[in-house]
Amino acid sequence: MNRLVTIPEDAGIHIKTAGTKGDKYVYKYTKYFRNADGKSRNKAKIIGKCSATQGKMTPNNNYFEFYKLDPLLAEISYWDFGYSYLVLKVCREMGLMDCLSTTFGERAMDIVVMAAYIIREGNAMDGIDDWLQRNFFEKFDRLLTSQSVSKIFAAITATQTNAFFVNWVKAALKSGSVCYDVTSISSYAQEMISVERGYNRDGDNLAQYNLGIFCDEINKTPLYYNRYNGSLTDKTNLSYVLANAKAVGIKRVKMILDGGFWSAECFANLHSLCEAFTVGMPAHLKDSERILSAHIGKVEKYENELSNQQIYCVPIEAEIHGVQGKVLLFYDPLNHFHLCGELSNYIAKLKAELTKLKRYPQKQLERYTPYFSLTKTDTGFDFAVDANKIEDLRKSKGYFLLFSTDVDSPPERILEHYRAKDSAEKLFAQIKVDMAGNRSRTHNEQTTDGKTFVTFIACVIRSHLLYCLKQYIVDKSTSLKKILNQLSNISIISSQGIYRFAKALTKGQKEILAAFKLTDDIPIFDSWGGRNLKSAIKLREK
C-alpha cells in the first residue's frame, strides 16, 4: 500500500521538480561549504517523493537513515474514502446493488467499482490498479488490473444482463413516461460484426455501432439500453428495440422521441406497443407548413397561454400516418425575440461578405439567395436585402410543433415531458464527453458487450448523483467533477493499528453530503456483517 509520512520541517528541507512529468521530490541538505572562489555551495540528498496528499511524501532509505527511524514503524496508509463511500451508499439506496447482486453475485462489487472508476477517470481502464491503491471500497479487497477487467467484461453474458434489466426496470421505473434516443459509438475494431459504416453522429470517419437508451422521464434514471449494428437506421430498428424493451418490462408506457422517428412504420410500432407517444414534428413537412400557414400570428392570445410559462399553444385534432392524435402548435415569444436577433446578426454577416466580394458568387448562391436579391452587372454584381423574404422567415420564428397521442395530458404537461427528453441526450454526453466513451477500443463482441454494460451502470450512478446535486450545482455555480474532487479529499488513515479520518469534514463537504440526506459525519466504523473498517483495511494490506 502507499507508505506516506509527513514532510519534515527542519532546516535544510526543500522541494525540487524533476522529470518530464514534473514530479516533486523532497531533499535535505547534508553539507554546506565554500568553493575555491569563496562562493557558498551545498550538497543535498533526496529523502522522498511528494504525494498527492498535501504535506505528505513517500520516504526512501535516506529518510530513515537521517532520522534514525525503523522503516517498519513508519508505515502509514492513506485512502480516499468520501467518493467511494457515497457511490456505495447511493447504489444501495437506489436498489442498484440488490439488482446487481441478485444477478452477478460477488461479481456485483467488481462492476460497481469499475463503474465508479469510469465516472472519475474515463473509459480507458489501464489505470484502474493505481486508482484502487488510492481509493477504499468497503467489502472489496481485490486489486483489479486492465487485464483482469477485460476478463470480467468478457464474462458478462447476455443472459445475465437481461435478467438484471428485468429487476432494474421494476425497481427504477417510477413515472410511466420514458424517453428514448440513439447515438453512435465509433470503434477501431475490424472484426466485430456489429461495427459497420453508417450515419455517424459525431462526424468520425470510422465504423460504428449504435446505442439506444431508455430513461425515466422524471428522475432521468437510465433504465435499459440496446446495442445494434452501425448500419441500421433508428427508424428501421425501432420495432425490434421496442420489443426488446417490452421483454424487460418497459411496456404500455408513454414514449417521448425526437423528429428523427417521424415515419409511418415508427408510428405504427409506437401506437401498438405504447400507451401513448409524443414525437417532435419536423417543420419542413407539408402538414407542418399547412398548420403554420393557417395559424401563424393567431396563437399569442390569453386563452392559449400555458400556465406560468409565457408560452402559447393551440391543439389541433389530426390523423397522421393512420394514427389519431393531436398536433400541438406552440409559440414562444421570448424565443421568437432571440431567434430574430440571431437572424439579423447572420444577415449582417452575409452582407459584409457580399460587400467584400468582387465577382458574382455563382457557387455560393444558396448561401445568399434566401435573404438577398442579387443582380449581375458588367463590373460585377449588385445586391439588396429582400425584406419580404426576411419577414416571412421572421414570422415562423418561435413556433414549434409536436404530435401526441396522449389525449389525457394537457399541453403544458406534454411540453414538460418533451423538454425532459434531453435527459437521454445528456446521458450520451456523459458517456462520450465526461467519461471519454465516444470511441470504443474493445475488439470483440463479448468484451464490448460487457464494457457497454458497465458503462451503463456508470451512467446510472452518475445520473443519480447529478439528480441529487442539481440544486447544489446551481446554487454554487459548480460542476460534478469539482464536487467529486471535494469528496475524494475525505481520507482515512491507518497507522500502527489505529484507523481514523485524516481530518474533519469541511463545511463544503458536509453541504454536499446533505444533498444525500447525510447530515452527520461519515461513520468510520460501519457494521458489515461482523466486519468493520479496521478488518477490511487489513484485508487490503495483504
C-alpha positions as CSV (number, residue, x, y, z in Angstrom):
1,M,0.0,0.0,0.0
2,N,1.0,3.7,0.0
3,R,3.7,4.4,2.6
4,L,3.4,8.1,3.5
5,V,5.0,10.3,6.1
6,T,4.7,14.0,6.9
7,I,7.3,16.1,5.1
8,P,9.9,17.2,7.7
9,E,10.0,20.9,8.5
10,D,13.6,21.1,10.0
11,A,16.4,23.1,8.4
12,G,17.7,22.1,5.0
13,I,14.4,20.6,3.7
14,H,13.5,21.8,0.3
15,I,11.5,20.5,-2.7
16,K,12.6,20.2,-6.4
17,T,10.7,19.4,-9.5
18,A,12.3,16.9,-11.9
19,G,11.5,14.6,-14.9
20,T,9.2,15.1,-17.9
21,K,6.1,14.5,-15.7
22,G,7.1,17.3,-13.3
23,D,7.3,15.0,-10.2
24,K,8.3,16.7,-7.0
25,Y,11.0,15.4,-4.7
26,V,12.0,16.2,-1.1
27,Y,15.7,16.9,-0.5
28,K,17.7,17.6,2.7
29,Y,21.0,19.5,2.7
30,T,23.8,17.3,4.1
31,K,26.7,19.7,3.8
32,Y,27.4,23.5,3.4
33,F,30.8,24.8,2.2
34,R,32.5,27.4,0.1
35,N,34.3,26.6,-3.2
36,A,37.7,27.8,-4.3
37,D,36.2,31.1,-5.4
38,G,34.6,31.6,-1.9
39,K,31.1,31.2,-3.1
40,S,28.5,29.3,-0.9
41,R,27.7,25.8,-2.0
42,N,25.9,22.8,-0.6
43,K,25.2,19.1,-1.1
44,A,21.8,17.5,-0.7
45,K,20.2,14.0,-0.8
46,I,16.8,13.1,-1.8
47,I,14.7,11.7,1.1
48,G,11.4,11.1,-0.6
49,K,8.8,11.9,-3.3
50,C,5.9,14.3,-2.7
51,S,2.5,12.7,-2.5
52,A,-0.8,13.9,-3.9
53,T,-1.9,14.3,-0.3
54,Q,-0.8,17.7,0.8
55,G,2.2,17.8,3.2
56,K,3.0,14.1,2.7
57,M,5.7,12.2,0.9
58,T,6.8,8.6,0.1
59,P,10.1,8.2,2.0
60,N,13.2,6.4,0.8
61,N,16.1,4.8,2.8
62,N,17.9,8.1,3.2
63,Y,14.9,9.4,5.2
64,F,15.1,6.6,7.7
65,E,18.9,6.9,8.0
66,F,18.8,10.7,8.6
67,Y,16.1,10.5,11.2
68,K,17.2,7.1,12.7
69,L,13.8,5.5,12.3
70,D,12.8,1.9,11.8
71,P,11.2,1.6,8.4
72,L,8.7,-0.9,9.7
73,L,7.3,1.6,12.3
74,A,6.9,4.4,9.8
75,E,4.3,2.9,7.6
76,I,1.2,4.9,7.1
77,S,-1.6,4.0,4.7
78,Y,-3.9,6.6,3.2
79,W,-7.1,6.1,1.2
80,D,-9.5,8.5,-0.5
81,F,-12.8,7.5,1.1
82,G,-15.6,10.1,0.6
83,Y,-16.3,9.4,-3.1
84,S,-16.3,5.6,-2.8
85,Y,-18.4,5.8,0.4
86,L,-21.0,7.9,-1.4
87,V,-21.1,5.6,-4.5
88,L,-21.8,2.5,-2.5
89,K,-24.4,4.4,-0.4
90,V,-26.4,5.5,-3.5
91,C,-26.1,2.1,-5.1
92,R,-27.7,0.6,-2.0
93,E,-30.4,3.2,-1.7
94,M,-31.4,3.1,-5.4
95,G,-31.7,-0.7,-5.2
96,L,-29.0,-1.0,-7.8
97,M,-26.7,-3.0,-5.6
98,D,-29.5,-5.5,-4.9
99,C,-30.3,-5.9,-8.6
100,L,-26.6,-6.4,-9.4
101,S,-26.1,-8.9,-6.6
102,T,-29.1,-10.9,-7.5
103,T,-27.8,-11.4,-11.0
104,F,-24.0,-11.3,-10.6
105,G,-23.3,-12.4,-7.0
106,E,-19.9,-11.4,-5.8
107,R,-19.1,-10.0,-9.2
108,A,-21.5,-7.2,-8.5
109,M,-18.9,-5.3,-6.4
110,D,-16.4,-5.6,-9.3
111,I,-19.0,-4.0,-11.6
112,V,-19.7,-1.1,-9.2
113,V,-16.0,-0.4,-8.6
114,M,-15.3,-0.4,-12.3
115,A,-18.3,1.9,-12.9
116,A,-17.0,4.2,-10.2
117,Y,-13.6,4.3,-11.8
118,I,-15.1,5.2,-15.3
119,I,-17.1,8.1,-13.7
120,R,-13.9,9.6,-12.3
121,E,-11.2,8.6,-14.7
122,G,-12.9,7.8,-18.1
123,N,-13.3,4.8,-20.3
124,A,-9.7,3.7,-20.6
125,M,-9.2,1.0,-17.9
126,D,-5.4,0.8,-17.9
127,G,-5.0,2.9,-14.7
128,I,-7.6,1.2,-12.5
129,D,-4.9,-0.7,-10.4
130,D,-3.2,2.6,-9.4
131,W,-6.6,4.2,-8.7
132,L,-7.7,1.3,-6.5
133,Q,-4.5,1.8,-4.5
134,R,-5.8,5.3,-3.6
135,N,-9.5,4.5,-3.0
136,F,-11.0,2.4,-0.3
137,F,-14.2,0.5,-1.0
138,E,-15.8,-1.4,1.9
139,K,-16.2,-5.1,1.4
140,F,-13.8,-5.0,-1.5
141,D,-10.3,-6.5,-1.2
142,R,-9.4,-7.3,-4.8
143,L,-6.9,-5.3,-6.9
144,L,-8.2,-5.0,-10.4
145,T,-5.9,-4.6,-13.4
146,S,-6.6,-3.8,-17.0
147,Q,-6.1,-7.5,-17.8
148,S,-8.5,-8.7,-15.1
149,V,-11.0,-6.0,-16.1
150,S,-11.0,-7.3,-19.7
151,K,-11.7,-10.8,-18.5
152,I,-14.6,-9.5,-16.3
153,F,-16.1,-7.7,-19.3
154,A,-15.9,-10.8,-21.5
155,A,-17.5,-12.9,-18.7
156,I,-20.7,-10.8,-18.5
157,T,-23.3,-12.7,-20.6
158,A,-26.4,-11.5,-22.4
159,T,-28.5,-13.8,-20.1
160,Q,-27.1,-12.0,-17.1
161,T,-27.7,-8.5,-18.4
162,N,-31.2,-9.4,-19.5
163,A,-32.0,-10.8,-16.0
164,F,-30.6,-7.6,-14.5
165,F,-32.7,-5.4,-16.6
166,V,-35.9,-7.2,-15.7
167,N,-35.2,-6.5,-12.0
168,W,-33.8,-3.0,-12.6
169,V,-36.8,-1.8,-14.6
170,K,-39.1,-2.9,-11.8
171,A,-37.0,-1.0,-9.2
172,A,-36.3,2.1,-11.2
173,L,-39.2,3.0,-13.5
174,K,-41.2,5.5,-11.5
175,S,-43.2,7.8,-13.7
176,G,-44.6,5.7,-16.5
177,S,-43.1,8.1,-19.1
178,V,-40.0,7.0,-20.9
179,C,-37.6,8.9,-23.1
180,Y,-35.7,7.2,-25.8
181,D,-32.8,8.3,-28.0
182,V,-30.0,6.8,-30.1
183,T,-26.3,7.6,-30.5
184,S,-23.4,6.1,-32.4
185,I,-20.2,4.9,-30.8
186,S,-17.2,4.9,-33.1
187,S,-14.9,1.9,-33.0
188,Y,-11.5,0.9,-34.2
189,A,-12.4,-2.8,-34.2
190,Q,-12.3,-4.5,-37.6
191,E,-13.5,-8.0,-36.7
192,M,-16.7,-7.1,-34.8
193,I,-19.9,-8.0,-36.8
194,S,-21.9,-5.1,-35.2
195,V,-19.3,-2.5,-36.2
196,E,-20.4,-1.1,-39.6
197,R,-20.4,2.1,-41.6
198,G,-23.5,4.2,-41.1
199,Y,-24.6,7.7,-40.1
200,N,-22.0,8.8,-37.6
201,R,-23.5,11.4,-35.3
202,D,-20.0,12.6,-34.2
203,G,-18.7,13.0,-37.8
204,D,-16.0,10.5,-37.2
205,N,-14.6,8.7,-40.3
206,L,-14.9,5.4,-38.5
207,A,-17.2,2.4,-38.5
208,Q,-19.6,2.3,-35.5
209,Y,-22.3,0.5,-33.5
210,N,-25.5,2.2,-32.4
211,L,-26.7,2.5,-28.8
212,G,-30.3,3.3,-27.9
213,I,-31.0,4.2,-24.3
214,F,-34.3,4.4,-22.4
215,C,-34.5,6.5,-19.3
216,D,-37.2,7.6,-16.8
217,E,-38.7,10.9,-17.7
218,I,-39.0,12.2,-14.1
219,N,-35.7,11.3,-12.3
220,K,-33.6,10.9,-15.5
221,T,-32.6,7.4,-14.4
222,P,-31.2,5.1,-17.3
223,L,-33.4,2.0,-17.5
224,Y,-32.3,-0.1,-20.4
225,Y,-30.1,0.1,-23.5
226,N,-30.0,-1.8,-26.8
227,R,-26.8,-2.1,-28.8
228,Y,-27.2,-2.8,-32.5
229,N,-25.4,-2.7,-35.9
230,G,-24.0,0.6,-37.0
231,S,-25.6,0.4,-40.5
232,L,-29.1,0.1,-39.2
233,T,-31.2,3.4,-39.1
234,D,-33.1,4.4,-36.0
235,K,-36.4,4.0,-37.8
236,T,-35.6,0.6,-39.2
237,N,-34.6,-0.8,-35.8
238,L,-37.3,0.8,-33.6
239,S,-39.7,-2.1,-33.7
240,Y,-37.0,-4.5,-32.5
241,V,-35.9,-2.1,-29.8
242,L,-39.4,-1.7,-28.5
243,A,-39.9,-5.5,-28.5
244,N,-36.7,-6.0,-26.5
245,A,-37.7,-3.2,-24.1
246,K,-41.1,-4.8,-23.6
247,A,-39.4,-8.1,-22.7
248,V,-37.7,-6.5,-19.7
249,G,-40.8,-4.7,-18.5
250,I,-40.9,-1.4,-20.4
251,K,-44.4,-1.7,-21.9
252,R,-47.5,0.3,-22.2
253,V,-45.6,3.5,-21.3
254,K,-45.6,7.0,-22.7
255,M,-42.8,7.4,-25.1
256,I,-41.1,10.7,-26.0
257,L,-39.0,10.9,-29.1
258,D,-37.5,13.5,-31.5
259,G,-38.4,14.1,-35.1
260,G,-35.9,11.6,-36.3
261,F,-38.5,8.9,-35.7
262,W,-41.1,10.5,-37.9
263,S,-42.3,7.8,-40.3
264,A,-45.4,5.6,-40.9
265,E,-43.6,2.5,-39.8
266,C,-42.4,4.1,-36.5
267,F,-45.9,5.5,-35.8
268,A,-47.5,2.0,-36.3
269,N,-45.0,0.4,-33.9
270,L,-45.3,3.1,-31.3
271,H,-49.1,3.0,-31.5
272,S,-49.2,-0.8,-31.0
273,L,-46.6,-1.0,-28.2
274,C,-47.0,2.2,-26.2
275,E,-49.8,3.6,-24.1
276,A,-49.2,7.0,-25.8
277,F,-46.3,8.7,-27.6
278,T,-45.1,12.2,-28.4
279,V,-42.9,13.0,-31.4
280,G,-41.3,16.2,-32.5
281,M,-42.9,17.3,-35.8
282,P,-40.3,18.5,-38.3
283,A,-41.0,22.0,-39.6
284,H,-40.3,21.1,-43.3
285,L,-43.3,18.7,-43.6
286,K,-46.2,19.8,-45.7
287,D,-48.6,19.2,-42.8
288,S,-46.4,21.4,-40.6
289,E,-46.3,24.2,-43.3
290,R,-50.1,24.0,-43.7
291,I,-50.7,24.2,-40.0
292,L,-48.3,27.1,-39.6
293,S,-49.8,29.0,-42.5
294,A,-53.3,28.6,-41.1
295,H,-52.4,29.7,-37.5
296,I,-49.3,31.9,-37.7
297,G,-49.9,35.2,-35.9
298,K,-53.1,33.9,-34.2
299,V,-51.6,31.8,-31.4
300,E,-50.5,34.5,-29.0
301,K,-53.7,35.1,-27.2
302,Y,-54.6,35.0,-23.5
303,E,-56.9,32.0,-23.9
304,N,-54.0,30.0,-25.4
305,E,-51.4,30.9,-22.8
306,L,-50.0,28.0,-20.8
307,S,-50.0,28.4,-17.0
308,N,-46.8,30.1,-15.6
309,Q,-44.8,29.5,-18.8
310,Q,-45.4,32.6,-21.0
311,I,-45.8,30.2,-23.9
312,Y,-48.9,29.8,-26.0
313,C,-50.4,26.6,-27.6
314,V,-53.2,25.7,-30.0
315,P,-54.1,22.0,-30.1
316,I,-55.3,20.7,-33.5
317,E,-57.0,17.3,-33.9
318,A,-55.2,15.3,-36.6
319,E,-54.7,11.9,-38.0
320,I,-51.1,11.3,-39.2
321,H,-49.9,8.0,-40.8
322,G,-53.2,6.4,-39.8
323,V,-52.8,7.3,-36.1
324,Q,-55.3,9.6,-34.4
325,G,-53.9,12.3,-32.1
326,K,-53.3,16.0,-31.9
327,V,-50.8,18.4,-33.2
328,L,-49.7,21.0,-30.6
329,L,-48.6,24.2,-32.2
330,F,-46.5,26.2,-29.6
331,Y,-45.4,29.8,-29.8
332,D,-42.6,31.1,-27.5
333,P,-42.4,35.0,-27.8
334,L,-39.0,35.1,-25.9
335,N,-37.6,32.5,-28.3
336,H,-39.0,34.5,-31.2
337,F,-37.1,37.6,-30.0
338,H,-33.8,35.8,-29.6
339,L,-34.1,33.9,-33.0
340,C,-35.0,37.1,-34.8
341,G,-31.9,38.7,-33.3
342,E,-29.8,35.8,-34.4
343,L,-31.2,36.1,-37.9
344,S,-30.4,39.8,-38.1
345,N,-26.9,39.2,-37.0
346,Y,-26.5,36.5,-39.5
347,I,-27.8,38.7,-42.4
348,A,-25.4,41.4,-41.3
349,K,-22.5,38.9,-41.5
350,L,-23.6,37.8,-45.0
351,K,-23.9,41.5,-46.1
352,A,-20.4,42.1,-45.0
353,E,-19.2,39.1,-47.0
354,L,-21.0,40.3,-50.1
355,T,-19.6,43.7,-49.8
356,K,-16.0,42.3,-50.0
357,L,-16.8,40.0,-53.0
358,K,-15.8,41.3,-56.4
359,R,-17.3,38.6,-58.5
360,Y,-20.8,37.2,-58.8
361,P,-20.9,34.3,-56.1
362,Q,-22.2,31.7,-58.5
363,K,-21.0,28.8,-56.3
364,Q,-22.4,30.3,-53.1
365,L,-25.9,31.4,-54.2
366,E,-27.7,29.0,-51.8
367,R,-26.0,30.9,-49.0
368,Y,-27.2,34.3,-50.0
369,T,-30.5,34.0,-52.0
370,P,-32.8,33.2,-49.1
371,Y,-32.0,36.7,-47.8
372,F,-30.8,38.8,-50.8
373,S,-31.7,39.6,-54.4
374,L,-28.5,39.5,-56.5
375,T,-28.1,41.0,-60.0
376,K,-25.2,40.6,-62.3
377,T,-23.6,43.7,-63.8
378,D,-20.8,44.4,-66.3
379,T,-18.5,45.2,-63.5
380,G,-19.6,42.5,-61.0
381,F,-23.0,42.4,-59.2
382,D,-25.4,44.3,-57.1
383,F,-27.3,43.0,-54.1
384,A,-30.0,44.2,-51.8
385,V,-31.7,42.7,-48.8
386,D,-35.1,41.1,-49.7
387,A,-37.3,42.5,-47.0
388,N,-40.3,40.3,-47.9
389,K,-38.2,37.1,-47.7
390,I,-36.8,38.2,-44.3
391,E,-40.2,39.0,-43.0
392,D,-41.5,35.5,-44.0
393,L,-38.6,34.0,-42.1
394,R,-39.2,36.1,-39.0
395,K,-42.9,35.2,-38.9
396,S,-42.1,31.5,-38.2
397,K,-39.5,32.1,-35.5
398,G,-40.5,30.9,-32.1
399,Y,-43.1,28.3,-33.4
400,F,-42.6,24.6,-32.9
401,L,-44.9,21.6,-33.3
402,L,-45.4,18.2,-31.5
403,F,-47.6,15.3,-32.4
404,S,-49.0,13.4,-29.5
405,T,-51.5,10.6,-28.9
406,D,-51.5,11.5,-25.1
407,V,-55.1,12.7,-25.0
408,D,-55.3,12.7,-21.2
409,S,-52.4,15.2,-20.6
410,P,-52.8,19.0,-21.1
411,P,-50.4,20.7,-23.5
412,E,-48.2,22.1,-20.6
413,R,-47.6,18.6,-19.3
414,I,-46.8,17.2,-22.8
415,L,-44.4,20.1,-23.3
416,E,-42.7,19.4,-19.9
417,H,-42.3,15.7,-20.9
418,Y,-40.9,16.6,-24.3
419,R,-38.4,19.1,-22.9
420,A,-37.2,16.4,-20.4
421,K,-36.4,14.3,-23.4
422,D,-32.9,15.8,-23.3
423,S,-32.2,13.5,-20.3
424,A,-31.3,10.8,-22.9
425,E,-29.2,13.2,-24.9
426,K,-27.4,14.2,-21.7
427,L,-26.7,10.6,-21.0
428,F,-24.8,10.4,-24.3
429,A,-22.9,13.5,-23.3
430,Q,-21.9,11.7,-20.1
431,I,-20.7,8.7,-22.0
432,K,-18.9,10.5,-24.8
433,V,-17.5,13.6,-23.1
434,D,-17.5,13.2,-19.3
435,M,-16.5,9.5,-19.4
436,A,-14.5,9.6,-22.6
437,G,-16.5,6.9,-24.2
438,N,-17.1,8.3,-27.7
439,R,-14.7,5.7,-29.2
440,S,-14.6,2.1,-28.3
441,R,-11.3,0.4,-28.0
442,T,-12.5,-3.1,-27.3
443,H,-12.0,-5.6,-30.2
444,N,-14.5,-8.4,-29.8
445,E,-18.3,-8.6,-29.3
446,Q,-18.1,-10.2,-25.8
447,T,-15.7,-7.7,-24.3
448,T,-17.6,-4.8,-25.9
449,D,-21.0,-6.0,-24.6
450,G,-19.5,-6.3,-21.1
451,K,-17.9,-2.9,-21.1
452,T,-21.0,-1.3,-22.5
453,F,-23.0,-2.8,-19.6
454,V,-20.5,-1.4,-17.0
455,T,-20.6,2.0,-18.7
456,F,-24.4,1.9,-18.5
457,I,-24.1,1.2,-14.7
458,A,-21.7,4.2,-14.5
459,C,-24.4,6.3,-16.2
460,V,-27.0,5.1,-13.7
461,I,-24.8,6.1,-10.7
462,R,-23.6,9.4,-12.3
463,S,-27.2,10.4,-13.3
464,H,-28.4,9.8,-9.7
465,L,-25.5,11.9,-8.3
466,L,-26.5,14.7,-10.7
467,Y,-30.2,14.4,-9.8
468,C,-29.5,14.7,-6.1
469,L,-26.9,17.5,-6.6
470,K,-28.8,19.6,-9.2
471,Q,-29.8,22.4,-6.8
472,Y,-26.4,22.5,-5.1
473,I,-24.7,22.8,-8.5
474,V,-26.9,25.7,-9.4
475,D,-26.5,27.4,-6.1
476,K,-22.8,27.1,-6.0
477,S,-22.2,27.5,-9.8
478,T,-20.0,24.4,-9.7
479,S,-19.7,21.1,-11.6
480,L,-20.0,17.5,-10.7
481,K,-16.3,17.0,-11.3
482,K,-15.4,19.6,-8.7
483,I,-17.8,18.2,-6.2
484,L,-16.4,14.7,-6.6
485,N,-12.9,16.1,-6.1
486,Q,-14.0,17.6,-2.8
487,L,-15.5,14.2,-1.7
488,S,-12.3,12.4,-2.7
489,N,-10.4,14.6,-0.3
490,I,-12.2,12.9,2.6
491,S,-9.4,10.5,3.5
492,I,-8.8,7.7,6.1
493,I,-5.5,6.7,7.6
494,S,-4.2,3.5,9.1
495,S,-1.0,3.7,11.3
496,Q,0.3,1.2,13.8
497,G,-3.1,-0.5,14.2
498,I,-5.0,2.8,14.6
499,Y,-7.6,3.8,12.0
500,R,-9.1,7.3,11.7
501,F,-10.1,10.2,9.4
502,A,-7.2,12.3,8.2
503,K,-9.1,15.5,9.0
504,A,-12.5,16.8,9.9
505,L,-15.1,17.3,7.2
506,T,-15.2,20.8,5.7
507,K,-18.3,22.9,5.5
508,G,-18.4,22.3,1.8
509,Q,-18.1,18.5,2.2
510,K,-21.0,18.5,4.7
511,E,-23.2,20.6,2.4
512,I,-22.5,18.1,-0.4
513,L,-23.4,15.1,1.8
514,A,-26.5,16.9,3.0
515,A,-27.9,16.6,-0.6
516,F,-27.9,12.9,0.0
517,K,-29.5,13.3,3.5
518,L,-26.2,12.7,5.2
519,T,-26.2,15.4,7.9
520,D,-23.7,13.8,10.2
521,D,-20.1,12.9,9.8
522,I,-19.5,9.7,7.8
523,P,-19.2,6.9,10.3
524,I,-15.8,5.4,10.1
525,F,-16.7,2.0,11.7
526,D,-19.8,0.5,10.0
527,S,-21.1,-2.9,10.7
528,W,-20.7,-5.1,7.6
529,G,-22.0,-8.5,8.7
530,G,-19.4,-8.8,11.6
531,R,-16.6,-7.0,9.7
532,N,-15.6,-3.4,10.4
533,L,-13.4,-0.9,8.7
534,K,-10.3,-2.0,10.6
535,S,-10.6,-5.6,9.4
536,A,-11.4,-4.5,5.9
537,I,-8.3,-2.3,5.7
538,K,-6.2,-5.2,6.9
539,L,-7.5,-7.3,4.0
540,R,-6.5,-4.6,1.5
541,E,-3.0,-4.5,3.0
542,K,-2.3,-8.2,2.5
